[in-house]
Amino acid sequence: MARWYPFELPYHWLMAHYDMGTLGLSNGAAVTAIPDSSLNDHDAAQATGGNQPTYVTSALNGLGAVSFDGSDDYLTTNIRSSRNEAVLAVIRPTSFAAQRFILGSPSPTGGRGLRITTAGKVEVSREGT
């Protein structure tokens, strides 16, 4: 099977592509930004030190990954879209003690986005659902 790269998609299909292998960080380093290699300028960033995730070398199959503490670590982007989207994320939760948002944000009424529930299920949630 031939190897496939996200940048081979037509320009208008790919909104963002975050390649952890391009970060050049050492193990345990704070992640302040992840550049968008799709050329759409949708970099993910976090300026607040206490909310920055950390970089883990050789985390998944020998590849680097970004580790979020499950409490207050997050990255923001300037992606805004009203069309249907597909998301591909490689994740490995360390606990299901509380729901964790992969995309979006929590709120007292449930939040909006893609989340992992305390039962270990991945769900798309809207306020109150």
Disulfide bonds with the S-S distance in Angstrom:
none
